Amino acid sequence: MSGLITLTTDFGLEDSYVGQVKGAILAVDPGLTIVDLCHHVAPQDVRGGAYILETGYAAFPAGTIHVAVVDPGVGTERRMLAVQAGGHRFLAPDNGLVGRVLERATPFVAHAIQNRAFFGPRASATFAARDIFGPVAAWIARGVELERLGPAVTDLVGLPAERPRLELGRAVRVPVVAIDRFGNVVLDVTVEALTALLGHPPDGRSFLHLVAEGGEASRFVRTYGDAVGREPALLVNSAGYLEVAVASGRADVALGVRVGMHPALRVGR
């Protein structure tokens, strides 16, 4: 065990919610190390939270426990999961939040979190992150095996929507899955999908054309420094996703897009 616990939520930092989750963890074991992966997932955006978790967890050493809570169904009958995959452990609601991780980190073992012996002393219907996920993560960090938390499960809920199926030479609507603080627009298109379609990794010779409500992009570059002026450029970001960037501005403004919108992408003429 690494003694590390990461937190990914849509709580923001304006309220005390994140601090309360950390307090619940430290109440079980004050010697644990807690790292904030991200608390600015768009409210209730499970797909965006899944992207943050997938692209962030591997930066941590094996044995790290990742608590991810973007949970529109808090307090309902939706299950709570403890999942082991890729040498890491993940605690999350069963709503697709760990779906992207499990696409890359297989095989996995999952258990429903049901054993109240490892819950916190509070029992709010609206704050499972503090009352259940946080304390359970701390107990796992102290050596509790996932089998003690509840029964094994295999029928995990998938993401709310599947990735788009790209077709060579045809425009396909692709979701904007994230926009970072620089205004870079991340599309739900992986470098693996582009490589399979093109027959080679995308490069400056590849024909990629994105059309959004406010603008378009068709120039592919290797890195941000290769983008020119205020022209939106396409590139593969450090997480392996297709991204649109503007060297001297914000791509989201240039394209007129926000998370959840679906600009049209054509790969190949």
Rosetta silent file (secondary structure, phi, psi, omega in degrees, C-alpha in Angstrom):
SEQUENCE: MSGLITLTTDFGLEDSYVGQVKGAILAVDPGLTIVDLCHHVAPQDVRGGAYILETGYAAFPAGTIHVAVVDPGVGTERRMLAVQAGGHRFLAPDNGLVGRVLERATPFVAHAIQNRAFFGPRASATFAARDIFGPVAAWIARGVELERLGPAVTDLVGLPAERPRLELGRAVRVPVVAIDRFGNVVLDVTVEALTALLGHPPDGRSFLHLVAEGGEASRFVRTYGDAVGREPALLVNSAGYLEVAVASGRADVALGVRVGMHPALRVGR
SCORE:     score description
SCORE:     0.000 S_00000001
   1 L     0.000  140.163 -178.026    0.000    0.000    0.000 S_00000001
   2 L   -87.876  -17.413 -174.416    1.242    3.481   -0.857 S_00000001
   3 L    75.063   11.164 -179.295   -0.731    5.317    1.842 S_00000001
   4 E  -103.569  136.467  173.311   -1.963    7.670   -0.882 S_00000001
   5 E  -128.948  126.693  175.529   -5.599    8.581   -1.468 S_00000001
   6 E  -103.337  155.671  179.363   -6.667   10.839   -4.343 S_00000001
   7 E  -125.511  129.367  173.895   -9.942   12.738   -4.572 S_00000001
   8 E  -129.730  119.798 -176.418  -11.873   13.559   -7.751 S_00000001
   9 E  -146.315  173.154  170.558  -15.216   15.336   -7.350 S_00000001
  10 L  -106.910   23.861 -173.495  -17.569   17.947   -8.744 S_00000001
  11 L   -75.721  -24.075 -171.358  -17.713   19.676   -5.333 S_00000001
  12 L    70.455 -174.154 -178.218  -15.634   22.742   -6.213 S_00000001
  13 L  -124.778   14.066 -178.551  -13.706   24.582   -3.515 S_00000001
  14 L   -83.229  -20.477 -177.691  -16.193   27.259   -2.509 S_00000001
  15 L  -114.317 -176.350 -177.676  -17.784   25.130    0.230 S_00000001
  16 L   -92.181    6.920 -172.064  -16.486   22.877    2.989 S_00000001
  17 H   -59.824  -47.450 -179.347  -17.412   19.603    1.261 S_00000001
  18 H   -61.944  -44.434  178.964  -13.899   18.645    0.171 S_00000001
  19 H   -60.875  -37.242  178.520  -12.497   19.484    3.580 S_00000001
  20 H   -66.720  -37.758  176.935  -15.134   17.343    5.271 S_00000001
  21 H   -63.546  -43.618  178.162  -14.239   14.345    3.091 S_00000001
  22 H   -62.746  -39.801  178.366  -10.591   14.776    4.015 S_00000001
  23 H   -62.088  -39.065  179.359  -11.540   15.041    7.670 S_00000001
  24 H   -66.087  -35.310  176.510  -13.482   11.782    7.467 S_00000001
  25 H   -67.659  -48.370 -176.152  -10.447   10.043    5.971 S_00000001
  26 H   -70.682  -21.785  175.653   -8.042   11.434    8.541 S_00000001
  27 H   -65.971  -28.607  176.415  -10.404   10.540   11.382 S_00000001
  28 H   -81.175  -42.619 -179.320   -9.727    6.893   10.532 S_00000001
  29 L  -152.025  100.981 -177.780   -5.986    7.337    9.992 S_00000001
  30 L   -69.133   -5.685 -179.381   -4.331   10.761   10.399 S_00000001
  31 L   -91.310   -0.605 -178.360   -1.132    9.441    8.834 S_00000001
  32 L   -76.676  154.814  176.382   -2.558    9.058    5.338 S_00000001
  33 E  -105.026  127.008 -178.357   -1.608   11.340    2.442 S_00000001
  34 E  -114.364  129.319  179.968   -4.496   12.879    0.479 S_00000001
  35 E  -119.304  129.916  175.559   -3.991   14.386   -2.978 S_00000001
  36 E   -80.652  110.824  174.697   -6.594   16.496   -4.775 S_00000001
  37 E   -78.115  -51.448  176.826   -6.764   15.228   -8.333 S_00000001
  38 E  -167.307  135.187  175.113   -9.631   17.513   -9.355 S_00000001
  39 L  -121.691   12.988 -178.224  -12.641   19.148   -7.696 S_00000001
  40 L  -116.323   28.802  167.579  -13.844   21.172  -10.666 S_00000001
  41 L   -58.975  139.030  178.887  -15.572   18.490  -12.701 S_00000001
  42 L   -57.190  139.408 -175.361  -18.693   20.169  -14.076 S_00000001
  43 L   -50.193  124.652  175.942  -21.612   19.525  -11.681 S_00000001
  44 L    64.540   17.915 -179.346  -23.069   16.032  -12.216 S_00000001
  45 L   -89.972   85.627 -177.062  -20.956   15.503  -15.362 S_00000001
  46 H   -62.250  -40.456 -178.812  -20.192   11.792  -15.010 S_00000001
  47 H   -63.048  -43.974  177.981  -18.603   11.602  -18.453 S_00000001
  48 H   -66.172  -38.654  176.742  -16.228   14.480  -17.678 S_00000001
  49 H   -64.015  -37.948  177.774  -15.368   12.990  -14.303 S_00000001
  50 H   -63.218  -37.258  177.521  -14.588    9.667  -15.965 S_00000001
  51 H   -65.371  -45.627  179.420  -12.185   11.459  -18.308 S_00000001
  52 H   -60.238  -44.637 -178.326  -10.389   13.177  -15.399 S_00000001
  53 H   -65.764  -46.348 -178.804  -10.069    9.900  -13.501 S_00000001
  54 H   -60.443  -43.011 -173.817   -8.872    7.922  -16.515 S_00000001
  55 H   -86.091   -7.935 -177.031   -6.256   10.462  -17.523 S_00000001
  56 H  -109.521  -28.239 -168.739   -5.027   11.221  -14.000 S_00000001
  57 H   -65.964  -34.486 -172.959   -4.814    8.029  -11.976 S_00000001
  58 H   -70.966   -8.884  176.377   -1.776    6.499  -13.702 S_00000001
  59 H   -73.461  -10.486 -175.965    0.469    9.352  -12.551 S_00000001
  60 L  -102.633  156.356 -178.598    0.353    7.809   -9.070 S_00000001
  61 L   -69.077  155.789  175.498    2.225    4.757   -7.787 S_00000001
  62 L   -55.189  144.132 -177.940    0.638    1.335   -7.687 S_00000001
  63 L    96.525   -9.709  177.810   -1.373    0.830   -4.525 S_00000001
  64 L   -67.931  144.701  177.083   -2.909    4.307   -4.597 S_00000001
  65 E  -105.917  128.732 -176.725   -6.604    4.504   -3.698 S_00000001
  66 E  -114.066  116.063  175.928   -8.709    6.820   -5.843 S_00000001
  67 E   -97.213  120.187 -178.825  -11.977    8.198   -4.477 S_00000001
  68 E  -126.239  120.883 -177.515  -14.133    9.593   -7.278 S_00000001
  69 E  -133.292  100.643  166.767  -17.532   11.113   -6.537 S_00000001
  70 L  -130.613  101.745 -156.799  -19.627   12.688   -9.275 S_00000001
  71 L  -138.484   78.174  176.640  -22.951   11.318   -8.197 S_00000001
  72 L   -59.667  -22.423 -177.686  -26.312   12.603   -9.450 S_00000001
  73 L   -97.704   19.361 -178.046  -27.885    9.515   -7.854 S_00000001
  74 L   -55.719  135.740  178.535  -26.570   10.018   -4.312 S_00000001
  75 L    87.160   -7.653  178.648  -28.955    8.594   -1.734 S_00000001
  76 L   -91.901 -167.599 -177.999  -30.769    6.379   -4.238 S_00000001
  77 L   -81.127    1.994  179.647  -30.473    2.628   -4.746 S_00000001
  78 L   -60.613  143.688 -177.018  -27.431    2.981   -7.009 S_00000001
  79 L   -75.940  159.296  170.222  -24.552    0.817   -5.788 S_00000001
  80 E  -110.793  136.003 -170.805  -21.280    2.020   -4.356 S_00000001
  81 E  -117.673  147.310  164.703  -18.217    0.263   -5.724 S_00000001
  82 E  -122.271  119.830 -171.792  -14.714   -0.666   -4.676 S_00000001
  83 E  -124.471  136.626  173.325  -12.733   -1.730   -7.739 S_00000001
  84 E  -111.448  125.519 -178.617   -9.225   -3.095   -8.134 S_00000001
  85 E  -159.562  139.431  175.024   -7.631   -2.625  -11.553 S_00000001
  86 L    58.534   28.809 -179.825   -4.183   -1.930  -12.941 S_00000001
  87 L    79.879    3.986  179.166   -2.570   -2.089   -9.504 S_00000001
  88 E  -119.732  166.743  176.218   -4.826    0.698   -8.186 S_00000001
  89 E  -126.139  140.383 -173.682   -8.078    0.754   -6.223 S_00000001
  90 E  -128.295  132.935  174.234  -11.060    2.937   -7.035 S_00000001
  91 E  -116.476  125.217 -174.720  -14.062    3.900   -4.936 S_00000001
  92 E  -163.509  158.481  170.855  -16.961    5.400   -6.866 S_00000001
  93 E   -66.976  152.202 -179.543  -20.704    5.260   -7.405 S_00000001
  94 L   -84.094   72.136 -178.720  -21.823    2.655   -9.928 S_00000001
  95 L  -133.366   16.468 -179.200  -22.792    5.164  -12.609 S_00000001
  96 L    98.855   -2.613 -174.464  -20.031    4.762  -15.187 S_00000001
  97 L   -62.676  -31.897  177.957  -17.489    6.962  -13.428 S_00000001
  98 L   -95.207    6.043 -174.197  -14.819    4.227  -13.480 S_00000001
  99 H   -59.831  -42.247 -178.349  -15.798    3.077  -16.971 S_00000001
 100 H   -69.366  -36.879  176.874  -12.932    4.717  -18.829 S_00000001
 101 H   -59.585  -44.403 -174.187  -10.366    3.392  -16.379 S_00000001
 102 H   -74.607  -15.305  171.953  -11.627   -0.148  -16.869 S_00000001
 103 H   -68.106  -30.181 -175.602  -11.373    0.147  -20.649 S_00000001
 104 H  -103.703  -30.270 -175.527   -7.618    0.482  -20.218 S_00000001
 105 L  -109.900   88.891  179.333   -6.905   -1.355  -16.951 S_00000001
 106 L  -124.979  154.322   -2.808   -8.140   -4.931  -17.285 S_00000001
 107 L   -75.604  173.666  178.122   -8.902   -7.341  -15.777 S_00000001
 108 E  -134.994  160.919  174.047  -10.660   -5.859  -12.778 S_00000001
 109 E  -127.172  130.468 -177.338  -12.310   -7.048   -9.592 S_00000001
 110 E  -128.626  143.652  176.009  -15.250   -5.101   -8.141 S_00000001
 111 E  -131.456  142.272  172.451  -17.181   -5.333   -4.879 S_00000001
 112 E   -74.693  136.605  178.850  -20.301   -3.528   -3.727 S_00000001
 113 L   -86.309  109.386 -176.499  -19.638   -1.433   -0.623 S_00000001
 114 L  -133.175  -20.269 -174.038  -22.166   -2.639    1.949 S_00000001
 115 L   -76.097  106.077 -175.780  -20.360   -3.395    5.218 S_00000001
 116 H   -67.480  -11.529  178.731  -21.354   -0.590    7.572 S_00000001
 117 H   -62.716  -21.486 -177.735  -18.518   -1.485    9.928 S_00000001
 118 H  -106.810    7.463  176.838  -16.249    0.591    7.695 S_00000001
 119 L   -81.816  166.144  175.272  -18.606    3.562    7.265 S_00000001
 120 L   -77.271  174.229 -177.399  -18.194    6.814    9.145 S_00000001
 121 L   -72.338  -19.383  178.667  -20.232    7.721   12.238 S_00000001
 122 L   -90.206  159.838 -177.969  -22.606    9.956   10.272 S_00000001
 123 L  -139.956   53.110  177.808  -25.383    8.618    8.047 S_00000001
 124 L   -72.031  145.627  177.217  -26.513   11.447    5.780 S_00000001
 125 L   -80.952   -8.492 -172.376  -28.539   10.481    2.708 S_00000001
 126 L  -121.246    8.541 -175.872  -26.840   13.186    0.646 S_00000001
 127 L  -141.885   61.872 -179.522  -23.120   12.997    1.436 S_00000001
 128 H   -64.469  -27.830  179.672  -21.793    9.515    0.686 S_00000001
 129 H   -59.741  -43.713 -179.843  -18.347   10.950   -0.086 S_00000001
 130 H   -78.495  -43.143 -168.672  -17.890   11.989    3.548 S_00000001
 131 H   -87.857  -20.806 -176.260  -19.886    9.280    5.285 S_00000001
 132 H  -128.647  -61.622 -173.439  -18.962    6.208    3.220 S_00000001
 133 H   -60.727  -45.237 -178.991  -16.370    6.599    0.460 S_00000001
 134 H   -61.480  -55.442  178.717  -13.860    8.573    2.530 S_00000001
 135 H   -60.118  -40.942  179.617  -13.839    6.314    5.596 S_00000001
 136 H   -61.728  -41.343  177.297  -13.864    3.150    3.474 S_00000001
 137 H   -58.648  -41.699  179.832  -10.855    4.431    1.511 S_00000001
 138 H   -64.618  -39.770  178.670   -8.990    4.979    4.763 S_00000001
 139 H   -67.046  -37.613  176.408   -9.777    1.449    5.950 S_00000001
 140 H   -63.406  -42.141  178.032   -8.565    0.014    2.654 S_00000001
 141 H   -61.262  -26.364  178.676   -5.354    2.031    3.053 S_00000001
 142 L   -86.777   -0.225  173.405   -4.984    0.398    6.464 S_00000001
 143 L   115.860    0.633  179.005   -5.156   -3.060    4.900 S_00000001
 144 L   -69.252  128.543  179.440   -8.835   -4.005    4.679 S_00000001
 145 L   -79.321  151.946 -176.693   -9.394   -6.238    1.641 S_00000001
 146 H   -61.040  -30.424 -178.918  -12.157   -5.441   -0.807 S_00000001
 147 H   -60.745  -26.646 -179.144  -13.901   -8.770   -0.118 S_00000001
 148 H   -76.615  -12.727 -176.702  -14.744   -7.561    3.376 S_00000001
 149 L   -81.766  -30.096 -177.139  -16.691   -4.601    2.001 S_00000001
 150 L   164.299 -177.912 -175.064  -19.424   -6.573    0.247 S_00000001
 151 L   -69.176  152.938  175.239  -20.227   -9.081   -2.496 S_00000001
 152 E   -68.789  144.612  178.018  -18.377   -9.272   -5.786 S_00000001
 153 E  -133.771  150.220  179.311  -20.165   -7.669   -8.753 S_00000001
 154 L  -126.870  -18.969 -175.222  -19.528   -7.863  -12.484 S_00000001
 155 L   -92.501   63.755 -177.449  -22.442   -5.994  -14.067 S_00000001
 156 L   -71.318  146.123  177.556  -21.080   -2.479  -13.674 S_00000001
 157 L   -70.642  137.093  178.415  -23.033    0.425  -15.136 S_00000001
 158 L   -86.170  178.197  177.372  -21.462    1.905  -18.269 S_00000001
 159 L   -64.569  155.235 -177.837  -21.043    5.547  -19.198 S_00000001
 160 L   -57.215  -28.405  179.356  -24.212    7.484  -20.070 S_00000001
 161 L  -144.854  144.409  179.167  -23.262    7.490  -23.758 S_00000001
 162 L   -76.088  160.646  173.436  -20.874    5.467  -25.872 S_00000001
 163 L   -65.633  148.237  179.180  -17.958    6.929  -27.761 S_00000001
 164 L   -67.116  149.358  176.118  -18.835    7.925  -31.314 S_00000001
 165 L   -94.546  110.001 -179.496  -18.006    5.491  -34.114 S_00000001
 166 L   -75.790  146.654  176.146  -15.782    7.286  -36.590 S_00000001
 167 E  -132.477  134.446 -177.018  -16.072    6.520  -40.289 S_00000001
 168 E   -62.429  127.252  175.528  -13.512    7.435  -42.885 S_00000001
 169 L    80.531    5.224 -179.805  -14.664   10.330  -45.061 S_00000001
 170 E  -125.518  136.193  178.525  -17.911   10.976  -43.170 S_00000001
 171 L   -70.999  130.597 -179.158  -18.647   13.741  -40.662 S_00000001
 172 E  -127.988  135.983  177.318  -19.529   12.313  -37.236 S_00000001
 173 E   -72.531  126.515 -178.360  -20.757   14.224  -34.206 S_00000001
 174 L  -123.930  137.522 -176.897  -18.223   13.890  -31.364 S_00000001
 175 L   -73.385  144.987  165.569  -18.738   15.060  -27.763 S_00000001
 176 E   -82.357  112.538 -173.480  -16.698   17.763  -26.093 S_00000001
 177 E   -93.896  -22.449  179.929  -15.662   15.852  -22.988 S_00000001
 178 E  -161.894  152.820  170.909  -13.581   18.528  -21.238 S_00000001
 179 E  -133.359  120.164 -176.841  -12.327   22.109  -21.484 S_00000001
 180 L   -84.387  179.697 -173.635   -9.261   22.950  -19.434 S_00000001
 181 L   -68.335  -14.011  176.454   -8.435   26.288  -17.837 S_00000001
 182 L   -88.258   -4.051 -177.603   -6.532   27.359  -20.979 S_00000001
 183 L    87.158    5.958  176.887   -9.643   26.912  -23.094 S_00000001
 184 L   -68.601  135.702 -173.986   -8.303   23.808  -24.843 S_00000001
 185 E  -103.291  117.116  179.874  -11.206   21.667  -26.066 S_00000001
 186 E   -96.309  126.357  179.306  -10.898   17.903  -25.520 S_00000001
 187 E  -100.191  150.426 -178.224  -12.944   15.705  -27.846 S_00000001
 188 E   -80.955   59.973 -179.340  -14.043   12.175  -27.012 S_00000001
 189 E  -135.492  120.439 -177.521  -11.790   10.748  -29.722 S_00000001
 190 E   -90.487  157.362  176.886   -8.715    8.696  -28.819 S_00000001
 191 H   -64.033  -30.399  177.625   -5.460    8.498  -30.713 S_00000001
 192 H   -64.020  -41.354  179.474   -6.050    4.744  -30.958 S_00000001
 193 H   -65.827  -41.190  179.039   -9.345    5.312  -32.789 S_00000001
 194 H   -66.138  -40.921 -179.757   -7.729    7.775  -35.191 S_00000001
 195 H   -64.046  -42.111  179.277   -4.786    5.460  -35.836 S_00000001
 196 H   -62.845  -37.040 -177.548   -7.077    2.532  -36.588 S_00000001
 197 H   -76.203  -41.473 -176.194   -9.060    4.637  -39.043 S_00000001
 198 H   -82.914  -23.586 -174.841   -6.124    6.306  -40.785 S_00000001
 199 L    88.147    1.292  178.581   -3.820    3.303  -40.754 S_00000001
 200 L  -163.623  159.746  177.355   -1.129    5.365  -38.992 S_00000001
 201 L   -59.696  143.751 -179.608   -0.923    7.827  -36.086 S_00000001
 202 L   -61.520  142.069  178.423   -2.370   11.232  -37.016 S_00000001
 203 L  -150.595 -169.857 -176.354    0.177   13.748  -38.264 S_00000001
 204 L   -63.328  -17.917  178.866    0.438   16.831  -40.433 S_00000001
 205 L   -85.718  -13.958 -174.254   -0.481   14.829  -43.530 S_00000001
 206 L   -75.338  141.971  175.907   -3.750   13.594  -42.043 S_00000001
 207 L   -93.548  110.819  175.417   -7.015   15.163  -43.117 S_00000001
 208 E  -129.668  129.665 -177.925   -9.017   16.106  -40.037 S_00000001
 209 E  -136.252  117.529 -179.591  -11.762   18.694  -40.224 S_00000001
 210 E  -110.476  129.551  178.192  -13.801   19.821  -37.223 S_00000001
 211 E  -121.224  121.876  178.537  -16.830   22.070  -37.624 S_00000001
 212 L  -117.506  177.734 -177.432  -18.460   23.656  -34.559 S_00000001
 213 L   -62.153  -34.832 -174.315  -21.183   26.261  -34.140 S_00000001
 214 L  -106.839   -4.823 -177.349  -18.731   29.145  -33.909 S_00000001
 215 L   178.939 -171.258 -178.890  -15.783   28.034  -36.014 S_00000001
 216 E  -147.603  166.627  178.413  -13.748   25.190  -37.442 S_00000001
 217 E  -144.708  137.349 -179.836  -10.317   23.596  -37.305 S_00000001
 218 L  -142.168   -6.102 -179.786   -8.457   21.595  -39.915 S_00000001
 219 E   -92.167  124.783  178.708   -4.743   22.081  -39.251 S_00000001
 220 E   -99.123  131.745  179.769   -3.090   19.243  -37.310 S_00000001
 221 L  -127.035  162.225 -178.967   -0.017   20.080  -35.227 S_00000001
 222 L   -82.283  -35.355 -175.087    2.286   18.083  -32.986 S_00000001
 223 L  -149.686  166.994 -176.744    2.358   20.480  -30.041 S_00000001
 224 H   -58.141  -35.427 -178.394    0.914   23.776  -28.817 S_00000001
 225 H   -66.234  -16.809  179.494    3.994   25.670  -29.961 S_00000001
 226 H   -87.486  -10.365  176.856    3.280   24.679  -33.560 S_00000001
 227 L   -70.628  153.051 -174.644   -0.124   26.395  -33.553 S_00000001
 228 L  -119.420  126.650  173.496   -0.237   29.779  -35.299 S_00000001
 229 L    50.929 -131.022 -177.853   -1.892   32.952  -34.014 S_00000001
 230 L  -104.206   16.259  178.339   -5.584   32.614  -33.295 S_00000001
 231 L   -79.867  122.634  176.907   -6.228   29.773  -35.722 S_00000001
 232 L   -61.916  134.346 -179.161   -7.690   26.711  -33.924 S_00000001
 233 E  -125.730  148.322  178.030   -5.408   23.714  -34.384 S_00000001
 234 E   -96.902  141.938  175.068   -5.939   20.004  -33.750 S_00000001
 235 E  -155.129  167.404  172.905   -3.458   17.896  -31.814 S_00000001
 236 E   -95.906  123.001 -175.434   -3.267   14.775  -29.664 S_00000001
 237 L   -81.394  179.840 -174.327   -2.953   15.818  -26.023 S_00000001
 238 L   -66.422  -15.524  178.189   -0.832   14.227  -23.309 S_00000001
 239 L   -94.770   -1.908  178.716   -3.697   11.896  -22.365 S_00000001
 240 L    87.253   23.338  178.307   -4.036   10.545  -25.900 S_00000001
 241 E  -114.974  152.098  176.211   -7.208   12.413  -26.871 S_00000001
 242 E   -71.956  133.420 -174.778   -7.885   14.715  -29.804 S_00000001
 243 E  -135.801  152.767  173.816   -7.825   18.320  -28.672 S_00000001
 244 E  -114.757  131.432 -178.657   -8.330   21.748  -30.201 S_00000001
 245 E  -133.757  155.323  173.613   -6.062   24.585  -29.079 S_00000001
 246 L  -125.174  126.191 -174.222   -5.459   28.221  -29.964 S_00000001
 247 L   -62.549  -40.647 -174.877   -1.938   29.556  -29.435 S_00000001
 248 L  -118.825   40.660 -179.439   -2.974   33.092  -28.555 S_00000001
 249 L   177.139 -158.627 -177.520   -6.443   32.569  -27.172 S_00000001
 250 L  -114.403  127.919  179.665   -9.081   30.077  -26.131 S_00000001
 251 H   -68.314  -34.166 -179.486  -10.263   27.317  -28.431 S_00000001
 252 H   -63.700  -36.199  177.554  -13.629   27.054  -26.680 S_00000001
 253 H   -72.072  -43.572 -178.365  -14.313   30.706  -27.493 S_00000001
 254 H   -62.292  -33.970 -178.247  -13.002   30.410  -31.047 S_00000001
 255 H   -95.010  -15.176 -177.275  -15.245   27.401  -31.712 S_00000001
 256 L    67.620   43.103 -176.836  -18.195   28.529  -29.615 S_00000001
 257 L  -122.634  162.692  172.847  -18.408   25.250  -27.720 S_00000001
 258 L  -142.121  169.411 -179.837  -18.870   24.028  -24.170 S_00000001
 259 L   -58.021  134.740  179.440  -18.755   20.613  -22.498 S_00000001
 260 L    98.053  -15.200  177.218  -21.470   18.330  -23.799 S_00000001
 261 L   -77.365  163.124 -173.361  -21.755   19.905  -27.242 S_00000001
 262 L  -129.156   80.593  173.577  -21.182   17.763  -30.341 S_00000001
 263 L   -67.092  164.329 -177.337  -19.172   19.400  -33.155 S_00000001
 264 E   -97.779  128.038  179.626  -18.786   17.423  -36.390 S_00000001
 265 E  -115.556  129.279  173.036  -15.470   15.700  -37.116 S_00000001
 266 E  -115.508  128.868  178.655  -14.512   14.295  -40.505 S_00000001
 267 E  -112.653  117.626 -177.925  -11.459   12.045  -40.777 S_00000001
 268 L    85.326  146.097 -176.033  -10.188   11.526  -44.317 S_00000001
 269 L   -76.473    0.000    0.000  -11.468   13.180  -47.462 S_00000001
